[in-house]
Amino acid sequence: MELTMPLTESFFPAIEDEEIVDLTVGDILRIAAKEDPDKVALVETNMECQLGQEWTYQELLQDSERVAYNLLNQFNPGDKIAVWSPNTAEWVILEFACALSGMVLVTVNPSYQVNELHYVLEQSQSSALYLIHEYRGNPMLEIAQKATKDLLNIKSIIDMDNKDEFYGIDVSPVDLPEVKPSDAAQIQYTSGTTGFPKGAVLHHLGLINNARLCANRVDIGRDDVWLNFMPMFHTSGCALALLGCVQKRGKLILIKFFDPPKVNALTEQEKGTTFFGVPTMLIALLDSHEVSPVDYSSVKIAISGGSMVAPELVRRVKNTVDCSFSTVYGQTETSPVLTQTFPDDSEEDICNTVGQPLPNKDIAILDPQTSEVLPLDTIGEICSRGYCNMLRYNDNPEATKATIGEDGWLHTGDLGSMDERGYVKITGRLKE
């Protein structure tokens, strides 16, 4: 976006040129079902990347409400519900069901083993664990039984592949609770570089608005087909892809297993318009395309982040796919995107920066010692203040206090600089 005047220091103020909507994760699905009931919202795939069942927005709401009723028959609003599964339609339905029932979704990496799963379930004090039996050789049910044998907080283990368990049998509708946008929606565990993962408590307001503003920046709309191969246990999948797609009324094809040749073939078959993946995923797709070429003509945008995006990858995507490229930067604690390049940015900006801040939040480069705003083009800590910051780290006041100051600045631990246009460069990690 064009600034009225160049910045004079490394502080980009919240620009309110796009609205922050006061809604919840459940609200956006209700609105979509009311306005576009018959439009296809979600399509599942199997391990072979073959299409399965599809849901319209109305059907997705109905199934999500059924699971919400089943949840409320067993648990209470505010309870934590853990989901341990790859990208499945049931994952999506459970995300909306928890939102509608006022429960907090705890997302768990499907590659976890006994100790990791035990830690997350105990630290989050989850009341239930929703899972599938096995994924890519990981015996998840067996691991879950070992991990939960001494956890008194886990009341139920629910098989997501068993429709009777997942939806309930003869479950009657109940009144759904009032859920506020400021309420906790999810707990996501950050890998971190030291110590045990910390559970970032994310609220509805941050998740839905960040997803919509990110989609707006790259002009995603109702005619777009988003092949989501980013993991649902991360904000990239369950927030940016899913919640962005729902708010823009697109179609989300959920990729259960990332197999580059098969994802490429499905992109051609279904005329996918949006690639969103970490750099290694995009490289794998392009490498596969060199061996078995596909028609990429439907793809209009590739979005990447999560690690440094090499200039060579940007140029390769533009030359091979002939589409726009957008680099995103953020972290789980900020719901997650802080900055993003525009599709029409110069190649130099796309390759060498992570773009301008998204609207409605302050971004600054602060001195790590004094927390003072630094001059332009000076390396310091990237900090965020505004609607998208997490509420806290779950049951960890010390870590929360160390990350979010009394002045509202969330300290990312990332080092970078800002130029007079507000474009940010990442240079490293503060703690490394």
N, C-alpha and C positions, 0 to 999 in steps of 0.2 A: 504494500500500500504506500502511496505517496504521502510523506510527511509535509505539513504546511511549512515547517522550518527544519533544517538539519539539527540533529541532536548536538548538544554541547558537552555532554558527559555520557558515561555508559549506563544510562537509565532510559528505558523505553516505557513511557506511561501507558496505562490502560486506555486504549482507543475504543470507544463505545460505538463503532459504526455498524456492529451487528448485535442483535438482541440476545440477552441471556434469558432463556425461558425458565419459568418457575415450575418445572414438571419433574415427574419421577420416571424411572425406567418402565414401570407399568403404564403410566399415562401415555407415553409415546406409542405404545402398542395399541392401546385403546383408541387413540386418535387415528392411527393408521387404519385400523379395522373399520372405523366409522366412515372415514373418507374414501378408502380404497378397499372395500371388503373382498372383492373378487380378484384383486391383483396378486400374482404369485409373489410370495415373500421369501420362502425358504425351500431349498431342494437339498436332500441328503445324498451322499454317495457312500459306496462301500469301500473295502480295502483295495479293490481293483479300479477305483475311480469311476465306477459305473453309477449312473443316476438311479436314485430310488424314489421314495415318496416325496411329494411336494405339498406345501401348505400355502394357502392364500393367507392374507392378513387376518381375515375373519376366522379361518380355521386355526391359525396360530394362537390367536387370542382365546378361542374356545378351549383348546387343549391346555394352554397355560393356566386358564381359570380352573380347569378340572384338577390339575396337579396342585394348584393353590388351595383348593377345597380339601384335598387329601392331606396336604401339609398341615392345615389348620385343625384337622381332626386328630392330629398326633402331637403337634408342637404349638408354640405360642409366638406371636409377633415379637421380633427381637432375637429369637433363637438363631443360632448359627447352623447352617446347613452346608456340609462339605460336598463337593462334587469332584470325583476322581475318574476321569474319562477322557478319551481323545475327542476330536471334533465330531459330535453326533447331534442329530436333531433333538434328542432328549436333553442334551446339555443346554441348548438354546431354550427349550421349553421350561426347564428347571430354573434358568436365569430369570425368565419373566415371571414364573410362578412364585419364586422367592420375593421378587419385587412387589407383586400384587398382594402377597400375604404378609408383607412387612417383616420378612425374615432376611437374614444377612447371608449371602452366598460366600462360601469360603472355597477358593479355587485351588486345586491341587494338581501338580505336574504328574501326568500318567507314567512317567519313568521312575517315580520315587520307589524306594525300597522300604523295608520295615521301619528302620530308625527315623528316616525322613518323614514318613507318613505319621508315625506315632507323635513326633514332635509337633507337626502342624495341627493334628487333631487335638492334642492336649493343650497347646498354646492358645488355640482359638476357642477352646471349650465348645467345640461343635457338638450338637445334639444328635446328628445323623450323618451317615456317609452314604452318598449315592455313587454307585460304581458300575462298571461292566466287569465280566469275569476275567478277561485276558486281553492284552493288547501288545502286539509285536513280541510275543514270547514272555511278557511280564505277567506272571500269574497273580493278577490284582486281587481277586477274592481271597486267595490263600494268604497273600501278604496282609490284607486288611484284617483277616481273622487273627493273625499273629500280633499285628500292631495295636489292636483294640482290646485284647484279652484282659488288660488291667485298667482300661479307661472307663471309669464309671460314668463319664459325661456322655458317651456314645450310647444312645438308647436303641438305635436301629441301624442296620446295614441294608440298603435297598438296592435290588438288582434293577438297573435301568432298562435291561433288555426284557424284563418280565412286565408286560403291560398291566397285569392285575396289580402288581406291587407298585408300579410307577404311578398309574392313574387312580388306583384304588378300585374296589368293587362296590357298586351301588352307592357311591359317595354323593350325598345330597349337597346342593349349593348352600353356602353359608354367607353371611355378610362379611365382605372383605374389609379389613381395617383401613382407617385413614393413614396414609403414608405421606410424610413430608419430604420435599426435595432435599432438605438438609439432613435427613436421616441417613444412617449408614446403609449402603447397598451391598458392598462387597468387602472382603478382606483378601488381599493378594500378598503373597509372601515374596519378598524381594531376595534375590540370590545374594547380593552384596559381595564385597571382596574380603570381608573378615567376619568371623563369628557365625552364629546361627542366623537364619533368615528372620527378618522382621516383618510382621504383618501390617501392611499399610491399609488403614480403614478408609475406604473411599465412599463418598456420598453420591446420591442420585444426581444432584445438580451438576456436580463436576463431570461425571461420566457422560451424561447425555449432551451437555453443551459442548464439551471438548470434542466429542465425536462429530457433532453437526458442523462445528466451525472448521474442523479439519477437512470434512467432506466439501464444505463450501469453497475452501481455498482452491480445490482442484476441480470445481464445477461438476461434482457427481450429482446425478439426477435420477428421475424415475425410470428412465430408459436404460439405465446402466445395469450390467450383469457383473457382479463381484464374485470371483472365485476366491473364497477365503481359505488359504492354506496356513495362515498364521494360527498358532495354538489358542484355543478358547480359554485356557487357564491363564492367559496373559491379557492385559488390557488391549493389546493390538488386535486380538481376535474377538473377545467378548464385548469390547467397548467400541473401538474405532470402526471395525468392520461391521459388526452386527448392529450396534445402536446408530451408527452413521447411516447404514443402508436403510434401516427402518424409517428414520426421520426423512430420508430423501426418497422413500418409496421404491427403492431399487429391488433387485432380485439377488439373494445371497445363495450361492452354491457352496455348500459346506464340504470341504475336502477332508476326509477322514484320515487319509494317509498320503503324504506328499511323495508322489512318484513322478519325477519331472517329465518323462515321455508321455505318461498318461494325463497329467495336468495340461500339458501342451495340446494333446489331442482333444481334450475336453474344452479347452479354450477355443479351438477352431470350431468344434461341433456346436457349442452353445453361444458362440459369438461373445465371449467374455470381453469386457471393456476395461477392467481394472485389475492390475497386478499390484499386490501389496505384500512385500516380503523382505526379510533381512537380506543383505547382499549375497550371502552364500546361496540362498534360494534362487535369486534372480540369475546368478551365475550358472547354477545347475540347469535352469530352464533354457538358457541360451546355449549352453554346451549340448544339451539334448537336441535342440533345434538344428545345430550344425550337423548332427548325425542323421536326424530324421526331421527334415524341414516341415513346418506347419504354416498355415495361413494366420498371420498375426494382424491382419488388416482391421479387425474389430477393436483391438486394444487401443485405447486413447490415452491412458495414463499409467505410469509405473511409479509406485511410492515405496520408498525404502528408508530404513533407519535401523536403530538398535545397535549399530556399530558404525565405524567410519565407512562412508561410501566413497570408494576410490573413483577419481576422475575417469579412469579407464572404463569402469562399469557404466557410468553415466553415458559416455560416448558410445559404448557398445550397445546399450539399450536403444539409444536414439537411432543408431545406424541400422540395427537389426530389426527392431520392432517398429521403428518410425512412429514413435509416440512421445508425448511429453513425459517429463521426469520431475518428481517432487521428493525432496529430502526432508524428513521429519526428525526432530530431536525432542526428547523428553525423558521421563522416567515414571515408573509406576506411581510414585508418590504425588505426581501432578496430573494424574487422570487421563492420559499420560503426556500429551503433546504440549510443548512450550513454544517451539519455533518451527516454521515450515517454509520452504521455498514455494514460489508461485510457478505455475506451468510456463509462463512466458518470461521467467527470469533468464538472464544471460547464462550461457554455459559456464562461465567463470564463477558466477554466484552459486549455481547448482553444484558445481564440483568442489568449491572451496569454502562454502559456508553452509550453515543449516537453516538459513533463511531468517525472516523476520518473525517476531512474536505473533501468535494468534491474538485476536482482539480480546479486550475486557480483562486483561491482567497486566500487572507491572512485571517487567523483567529488568534486572540490573546485573552489572558486574561489580561485585563488592570486594573490598580488601579482606582477605581471609582473617587478618589479625584484628582490624578495627571495625569491620562492617561498613566502612565508608564507601560511597560510590566512587569508582575510579574514573580517571580521564578516558577519553575515547582511545580505542586501539591499544589498551593496556590489559594484560592478562590478570585475571582474578577469578573469584568463584561466581558461577552463574547462580542467581537466586530468583525465586518466583514469589509473587504475592497476589492473591486474588481468589476467584471463585473455584479454581481447579485444584487447589492444594488439598491434600488429604486432611481428614479430621485429626488423625493421630496414628501412632503405632499402637497396635492392639496390646493392652496390658503391659506397656513399656514406657512409663512416663519419663524415664531418664533419656531414652533415645529420642522421644518426641521433643523434649526440651532442647536437646542438642541439635535438632534438625530445624525446628520452627522457633524463631526468636519471638520475644514479646512484641516486637515491631511488625510481626506478621510475615517476615521474610522466611521462606523455606530455602534452606541451604542444600543445593543438589550434590555438593562434593565434586562437581565437574569444574574444570578450569576452562576459561575461554575469554574471548574479547568481543567488543561490539564496535561497529563503525558508525559514522554519522547518520547513516540510513536506518540503523537499528539491526543490521544484519550481524549475525553471531557466528563466530568461529570457535570450534572446540579444539582445545590443545592438550587435554590430559585429565587426570584425576588428582584431586587434592590429597587423597589419602595414600597414594601410591608413590 
